[in-house]
Amino acid sequence: MEGTIQMSEDEGGSYFPLAAAIGEPDADVNNPDDLRLKQLGYRQELSRNLSAVANFSMAFSIISVLTGLTTLYGTALRYGGPVTLVYGWLIVGGMTMAVGLSMAEICSAFPTSGGLYFWSGMLCGRRWGPLASWLTGWFNIVGQWAVTTSVDYSLAQLIQVIILLSTGGKNGGGYEASKYVVIGFHGAILLLHAILNSLPISILSFFGQLAAIWNVVGVFLLMILIPSVATERASAKFVFTHFNTDNGEGINSRVYIFLLGLLMSQYTLTGYDASAHMTEETKNADRNGPKGIISAIGISIIVGWGYILGITFAVTDISHLLDENNDAGGYAIAEVFYQAFKSRYGSGVGGIICLGVVAVAIFFCGMSSVTSNSRMAYAFSRDGAMPFSSLWHKVNKQDVPIYAVWLSAFISFCMALTSLGSTVAFDAMVSIATIGLYIAYALPIFFRVTLAQKSFIPGPFNLGRYGVIVGWVAVLWVATISVLFSLPVSYPITIETLNYTPVAVGCLLVLVVSYWILWGRHWFKGPITNINK
């Protein structure tokens, strides 16, 4: 048995790699993480230096409530306003925690960089494992690329707004950057993120923890400062009971409006799979990986709700904040910050500085997103799923998958180029960041509660008898939001107003399945061992 891998199939159809790690020349027999990884079929290639706090920080900085809530605050204001913001966040937060708990349970059993696609392959057994792994992996990695595209593009847009306000605002002759300048900002940001991610993981760990601190401190600073500075503040009744039906999009149903407004919350609460993708670099991964997922979601829910309440207390005129002719060009939170300081001090400089705080948080978010992207690409190519796989899973002398880092940055830039031709095309591309990624989250959970319900062997972290119930709640929620965020957001429906999310996700599905039928099924056999390579 020494130095070999056995695949044993259990009664439920799942198969688990069993490696005799002891005796392997590169095994650390005193390190349970190395031994567990070898049992799963892989040798330790990445540097395992991340603590539980560092693992959490990576996921927390990708969720980054300052990023998601700032970017889509205007969307929630348009569709429901304060009621959608305050209560929608709690509803989505609770459902997201169900998804996170289910993912954490599976992560504890299979702590590898592959994460979701590895889980699907193991849970579905020899017959369906390769296809399940293939579908999950491609939805996961494309969804991650879309997240990086969206995050860094939102930072480029925020920089444009900061420049606009700093030069006098839209009504004061301020400079409005063209779409080509914005895409230039986006490329420069990605370049910086690729350079930072080429550094050793110990340095990235420092930046990740700094990002987590920045997000928490930034949230508390802004949620207290903005309503304190504002000369006019909303009443508690407005914040907790006002429902905005004046969306200008021809939608009058209060239920429909509320549901559409949930996009802000769900878009924000994504990316926590980073904790799973960083497990091969995390100490005590079968415990700290799940902790990273759950704590990132839980703390984000708490601080995010505080941020929403604080900012919303400074909102008094929703129609003005959404007006594209205001000083910030319709960027809702930017207008809130700018006007709060301008109304009290006669200058909006303080608001611009506050936007700078948000911009730094978004920068850290994009940096951590590239880190997660590259580890996913590294693992997926290690199992031969990607074109030129032998290149993407190479690591340099600092144990960094350097080619995967630059691949992730390059693809994210290419995805953003669609914004030059059509905002509709770009919006469709970015929509994969939420729906595509959550489909990847749901697939292994679905397999765990169906095919592997009886055969699943939990790790140190598990939900016990509640695992299947929580799993079904998670799966049903993902199915719900997949339909929800595919609904039209404006009437009448035209080429310009059509919600292209189902088109984008459908095209991705067709491409992935076609690639499987024509080529993938002939050579991709799911997660494979690399111990003897």
URJO-V362603 format. One record per residue. N is the residue number from 0. RES is the residue in three letters. PSI is psi in degrees with one decimal (NA if undefined). OMEGA is omega as a letter, one per 30 degrees, with the letter a starting at -180 (NA if undefined). Layout:
BEGIN
n;res;psi;omega
N;RES;PSI;OMEGA
N;RES;PSI;OMEGA
END
This chain:
BEGIN
n;res;psi;omega
0;MET;-21.3;a
1;GLU;128.2;l
2;GLY;18.3;a
3;THR;170.3;l
4;ILE;135.2;l
5;GLN;141.7;l
6;MET;113.1;a
7;SER;130.5;a
8;GLU;128.9;a
9;ASP;-179.1;a
10;GLU;-26.2;a
11;GLY;-5.0;l
12;GLY;-7.4;l
13;SER;153.5;l
14;TYR;142.8;a
15;PHE;129.1;l
16;PRO;131.4;l
17;LEU;111.6;a
18;ALA;139.4;l
19;ALA;87.4;a
20;ALA;-31.1;a
21;ILE;128.1;a
22;GLY;-15.9;l
23;GLU;135.3;a
24;PRO;-26.8;a
25;ASP;15.8;a
26;ALA;140.7;l
27;ASP;99.5;a
28;VAL;-14.0;l
29;ASN;-0.3;a
30;ASN;107.4;a
31;PRO;-28.2;l
32;ASP;-44.6;l
33;ASP;-41.6;a
34;LEU;-43.4;a
35;ARG;-41.5;l
36;LEU;-38.7;l
37;LYS;-32.7;l
38;GLN;-30.3;l
39;LEU;-4.2;l
40;GLY;9.1;a
41;TYR;146.3;l
42;ARG;155.6;a
43;GLN;113.8;l
44;GLU;-32.3;l
45;LEU;157.2;a
46;SER;121.1;a
47;ARG;83.4;a
48;ASN;-2.9;a
49;LEU;134.6;l
50;SER;177.8;l
51;ALA;-40.8;a
52;VAL;-41.7;a
53;ALA;-39.6;l
54;ASN;-46.8;l
55;PHE;-42.6;a
56;SER;-37.9;l
57;MET;-48.7;a
58;ALA;-41.4;a
59;PHE;-38.6;a
60;SER;-23.2;l
61;ILE;-43.6;l
62;ILE;-50.1;l
63;SER;85.9;a
64;VAL;-31.1;l
65;LEU;-31.7;a
66;THR;-59.3;a
67;GLY;-45.3;a
68;LEU;-35.8;l
69;THR;-43.5;a
70;THR;-43.6;a
71;LEU;16.5;l
72;TYR;-40.4;l
73;GLY;-34.5;l
74;THR;-45.3;l
75;ALA;-34.4;l
76;LEU;-41.5;a
77;ARG;-42.2;a
78;TYR;77.0;l
79;GLY;-31.8;l
80;GLY;-144.2;a
81;PRO;-40.0;a
82;VAL;-44.7;l
83;THR;-42.1;l
84;LEU;-52.2;a
85;VAL;-49.1;a
86;TYR;-31.2;l
87;GLY;-38.0;l
88;TRP;-42.1;a
89;LEU;-39.4;l
90;ILE;-51.0;a
91;VAL;-38.3;l
92;GLY;-43.7;l
93;GLY;-43.4;l
94;MET;-36.5;l
95;THR;-36.0;l
96;MET;-35.3;l
97;ALA;-43.3;l
98;VAL;-45.7;a
99;GLY;-40.3;l
100;LEU;-41.9;l
101;SER;-41.8;l
102;MET;-39.5;a
103;ALA;-39.0;l
104;GLU;-42.6;l
105;ILE;-37.9;l
106;CYS;-39.2;a
107;SER;-32.7;l
108;ALA;-33.1;a
109;PHE;75.1;a
110;PRO;80.5;l
111;THR;160.9;l
112;SER;-27.4;a
113;GLY;-31.8;l
114;GLY;-121.4;a
115;LEU;-47.3;a
116;TYR;-33.8;l
117;PHE;-42.9;l
118;TRP;-46.0;a
119;SER;-43.2;l
120;GLY;-43.1;a
121;MET;-34.8;a
122;LEU;-20.1;a
123;CYS;-6.3;l
124;GLY;179.0;a
125;ARG;-37.9;a
126;ARG;-49.0;a
127;TRP;-8.2;a
128;GLY;-48.1;a
129;PRO;-44.2;l
130;LEU;-44.1;l
131;ALA;-42.1;l
132;SER;-41.4;a
133;TRP;-50.0;a
134;LEU;-47.4;a
135;THR;-45.1;a
136;GLY;-44.4;a
137;TRP;-38.8;l
138;PHE;-37.3;a
139;ASN;-49.7;a
140;ILE;-38.7;l
141;VAL;-39.3;l
142;GLY;-40.0;l
143;GLN;-42.0;l
144;TRP;-39.5;l
145;ALA;-35.5;l
146;VAL;-47.9;l
147;THR;-43.0;l
148;THR;-48.8;a
149;SER;-46.3;a
150;VAL;-50.2;a
151;ASP;-30.8;l
152;TYR;-36.9;l
153;SER;-34.3;l
154;LEU;-41.6;l
155;ALA;-41.1;l
156;GLN;-38.9;l
157;LEU;-40.0;l
158;ILE;-39.9;l
159;GLN;-40.5;l
160;VAL;-40.6;l
161;ILE;-42.8;l
162;ILE;-41.7;l
163;LEU;-49.2;a
164;LEU;-35.0;a
165;SER;-21.1;a
166;THR;15.0;l
167;GLY;-8.4;a
168;GLY;169.1;a
169;LYS;-33.1;a
170;ASN;-0.8;l
171;GLY;22.9;l
172;GLY;22.5;a
173;GLY;158.8;a
174;TYR;123.7;l
175;GLU;112.8;a
176;ALA;143.9;l
177;SER;169.3;l
178;LYS;-26.0;l
179;TYR;-36.2;l
180;VAL;-41.0;l
181;VAL;-42.5;l
182;ILE;-28.8;l
183;GLY;-43.0;l
184;PHE;-44.9;a
185;HIS;-45.3;l
186;GLY;-40.8;l
187;ALA;-39.3;l
188;ILE;-45.2;l
189;LEU;-38.1;l
190;LEU;-46.0;l
191;LEU;-40.3;a
192;HIS;-37.6;l
193;ALA;-40.3;l
194;ILE;-46.2;l
195;LEU;-38.1;a
196;ASN;-4.0;l
197;SER;-7.4;l
198;LEU;161.6;l
199;PRO;154.1;a
200;ILE;-26.6;l
201;SER;-36.3;l
202;ILE;-41.7;l
203;LEU;-35.2;l
204;SER;-41.6;l
205;PHE;-47.1;l
206;PHE;-37.3;l
207;GLY;-42.4;l
208;GLN;-36.3;l
209;LEU;-39.7;l
210;ALA;-41.3;l
211;ALA;-44.0;l
212;ILE;-42.9;a
213;TRP;-42.0;a
214;ASN;-45.1;a
215;VAL;-49.7;a
216;VAL;-41.9;a
217;GLY;-42.0;l
218;VAL;-50.0;a
219;PHE;-35.8;l
220;LEU;-49.9;a
221;LEU;-37.4;a
222;MET;-23.6;l
223;ILE;-42.9;a
224;LEU;-47.9;a
225;ILE;-52.3;l
226;PRO;-25.8;l
227;SER;-38.2;a
228;VAL;-35.4;a
229;ALA;134.5;l
230;THR;-24.4;l
231;GLU;128.9;a
232;ARG;149.0;l
233;ALA;155.0;l
234;SER;162.4;l
235;ALA;-35.0;l
236;LYS;-42.7;l
237;PHE;-47.4;a
238;VAL;-39.2;a
239;PHE;-11.1;a
240;THR;-14.9;a
241;HIS;130.5;l
242;PHE;118.7;a
243;ASN;114.2;l
244;THR;-4.8;a
245;ASP;77.7;a
246;ASN;-12.0;l
247;GLY;13.3;a
248;GLU;11.3;l
249;GLY;19.3;a
250;ILE;124.2;a
251;ASN;-19.9;a
252;SER;123.6;a
253;ARG;-38.4;l
254;VAL;-45.9;l
255;TYR;-44.7;a
256;ILE;-46.4;a
257;PHE;-44.9;a
258;LEU;-39.7;l
259;LEU;-33.9;a
260;GLY;-14.3;l
261;LEU;-13.5;a
262;LEU;-39.7;a
263;MET;-47.7;a
264;SER;-44.9;a
265;GLN;-35.2;l
266;TYR;-39.1;a
267;THR;-45.1;a
268;LEU;63.2;l
269;THR;166.9;l
270;GLY;-2.0;a
271;TYR;-5.9;l
272;ASP;-10.6;l
273;ALA;-36.7;l
274;SER;-36.7;l
275;ALA;-42.2;a
276;HIS;-17.9;a
277;MET;7.8;a
278;THR;-30.3;l
279;GLU;-5.3;l
280;GLU;10.1;a
281;THR;136.1;l
282;LYS;145.0;a
283;ASN;51.9;a
284;ALA;-35.0;a
285;ASP;-11.6;l
286;ARG;-44.7;a
287;ASN;-27.4;l
288;GLY;-52.9;l
289;PRO;-39.4;l
290;LYS;-39.4;a
291;GLY;-43.1;a
292;ILE;-51.6;a
293;ILE;-45.0;a
294;SER;-35.2;l
295;ALA;-42.5;l
296;ILE;-49.2;a
297;GLY;-47.9;a
298;ILE;-35.4;l
299;SER;-39.8;l
300;ILE;-44.5;a
301;ILE;-53.3;a
302;VAL;-30.6;l
303;GLY;-40.3;l
304;TRP;-38.9;l
305;GLY;-41.1;l
306;TYR;-44.6;l
307;ILE;-47.3;a
308;LEU;-46.7;a
309;GLY;-47.2;a
310;ILE;-39.1;a
311;THR;-26.5;l
312;PHE;-14.4;l
313;ALA;5.3;a
314;VAL;125.2;l
315;THR;-23.5;a
316;ASP;92.0;a
317;ILE;-42.8;a
318;SER;-36.4;l
319;HIS;-41.2;a
320;LEU;-30.7;a
321;LEU;-6.6;a
322;ASP;121.9;a
323;GLU;-8.1;l
324;ASN;7.9;l
325;ASN;176.0;a
326;ASP;-34.4;a
327;ALA;7.4;l
328;GLY;25.2;l
329;GLY;0.9;l
330;TYR;101.4;a
331;ALA;-55.0;a
332;ILE;-35.9;l
333;ALA;-40.6;l
334;GLU;-38.4;l
335;VAL;-50.1;a
336;PHE;-47.1;a
337;TYR;-46.9;a
338;GLN;-30.6;l
339;ALA;-45.9;a
340;PHE;-37.9;a
341;LYS;-39.1;a
342;SER;-30.6;a
343;ARG;-40.5;a
344;TYR;-4.0;a
345;GLY;2.8;l
346;SER;140.8;a
347;GLY;14.9;a
348;VAL;-41.4;l
349;GLY;-39.6;l
350;GLY;-36.9;l
351;ILE;-38.9;l
352;ILE;-40.7;l
353;CYS;-39.1;l
354;LEU;-32.0;l
355;GLY;-36.8;l
356;VAL;-43.6;l
357;VAL;-40.7;a
358;ALA;-40.5;l
359;VAL;-40.8;l
360;ALA;-42.1;l
361;ILE;-37.8;l
362;PHE;-46.5;l
363;PHE;-37.9;l
364;CYS;-47.8;l
365;GLY;-38.0;l
366;MET;-48.5;l
367;SER;-32.1;l
368;SER;-41.6;l
369;VAL;-38.0;l
370;THR;-49.4;a
371;SER;-43.7;l
372;ASN;-48.6;a
373;SER;-36.0;l
374;ARG;-35.3;l
375;MET;-45.5;l
376;ALA;-39.4;l
377;TYR;-49.8;a
378;ALA;-43.1;a
379;PHE;-39.3;l
380;SER;-28.2;l
381;ARG;-31.4;l
382;ASP;9.0;l
383;GLY;21.0;a
384;ALA;-19.4;a
385;MET;150.4;l
386;PRO;139.8;a
387;PHE;40.2;a
388;SER;-34.9;a
389;SER;-24.1;a
390;LEU;-43.7;a
391;TRP;-20.9;a
392;HIS;12.7;l
393;LYS;142.5;l
394;VAL;149.8;a
395;ASN;-168.2;a
396;LYS;-20.6;l
397;GLN;12.6;a
398;ASP;36.0;l
399;VAL;131.4;l
400;PRO;77.2;a
401;ILE;-41.6;a
402;TYR;-34.9;l
403;ALA;-33.9;l
404;VAL;-50.7;a
405;TRP;-29.4;l
406;LEU;-45.1;a
407;SER;-42.4;l
408;ALA;-41.5;a
409;PHE;-45.6;a
410;ILE;-39.2;l
411;SER;-36.9;l
412;PHE;-42.4;l
413;CYS;-38.4;l
414;MET;-35.6;a
415;ALA;-22.3;a
416;LEU;-20.6;l
417;THR;-22.1;a
418;SER;-22.0;l
419;LEU;-30.9;a
420;GLY;-39.1;a
421;SER;127.2;l
422;THR;-29.5;l
423;VAL;-45.3;l
424;ALA;-40.6;l
425;PHE;-43.5;l
426;ASP;-38.5;l
427;ALA;-40.2;l
428;MET;-46.1;a
429;VAL;-25.2;l
430;SER;-24.4;l
431;ILE;-22.0;a
432;ALA;-31.3;l
433;THR;-60.4;a
434;ILE;-48.0;a
435;GLY;-43.0;a
436;LEU;-40.1;a
437;TYR;-28.9;l
438;ILE;-41.3;l
439;ALA;-34.4;l
440;TYR;-40.5;a
441;ALA;-31.1;a
442;LEU;-53.9;l
443;PRO;-31.2;l
444;ILE;-42.1;l
445;PHE;-43.1;l
446;PHE;-33.6;l
447;ARG;-36.1;a
448;VAL;-3.2;l
449;THR;-86.2;a
450;LEU;-38.7;a
451;ALA;20.1;a
452;GLN;-41.0;a
453;LYS;-24.0;a
454;SER;-10.9;a
455;PHE;127.1;l
456;ILE;105.6;a
457;PRO;158.0;l
458;GLY;-164.9;a
459;PRO;-36.1;l
460;PHE;122.4;l
461;ASN;160.9;a
462;LEU;3.3;l
463;GLY;-137.0;a
464;ARG;-13.4;a
465;TYR;-4.0;a
466;GLY;-43.8;a
467;VAL;-41.1;a
468;ILE;-49.4;l
469;VAL;-37.8;l
470;GLY;-43.2;l
471;TRP;-36.8;l
472;VAL;-43.3;l
473;ALA;-46.0;a
474;VAL;-44.9;a
475;LEU;-34.9;l
476;TRP;-43.3;l
477;VAL;-39.6;l
478;ALA;-38.5;a
479;THR;-49.5;a
480;ILE;-26.2;l
481;SER;-37.5;l
482;VAL;-44.6;a
483;LEU;-48.8;a
484;PHE;6.5;l
485;SER;-5.2;a
486;LEU;154.4;l
487;PRO;140.7;a
488;VAL;1.7;a
489;SER;144.4;l
490;TYR;145.2;f
491;PRO;158.5;a
492;ILE;124.6;l
493;THR;-179.5;l
494;ILE;-35.2;a
495;GLU;-30.9;a
496;THR;-7.5;a
497;LEU;137.4;l
498;ASN;110.3;a
499;TYR;9.8;l
500;THR;-50.6;l
501;PRO;-31.0;l
502;VAL;-45.9;a
503;ALA;-47.4;a
504;VAL;-38.9;l
505;GLY;-41.8;l
506;CYS;-40.7;l
507;LEU;-42.7;l
508;LEU;-45.4;l
509;VAL;-43.8;a
510;LEU;-44.7;a
511;VAL;-43.7;l
512;VAL;-40.9;l
513;SER;-42.8;l
514;TYR;-37.8;l
515;TRP;-48.7;a
516;ILE;-43.4;a
517;LEU;-36.9;a
518;TRP;-51.7;a
519;GLY;-40.5;a
520;ARG;-19.0;a
521;HIS;-22.8;a
522;TRP;-19.4;l
523;PHE;119.7;a
524;LYS;19.6;a
525;GLY;-169.5;l
526;PRO;130.5;a
527;ILE;156.0;a
528;THR;150.2;l
529;ASN;13.6;a
530;ILE;-37.6;a
531;ASN;6.4;a
532;LYS;NA;NA
END
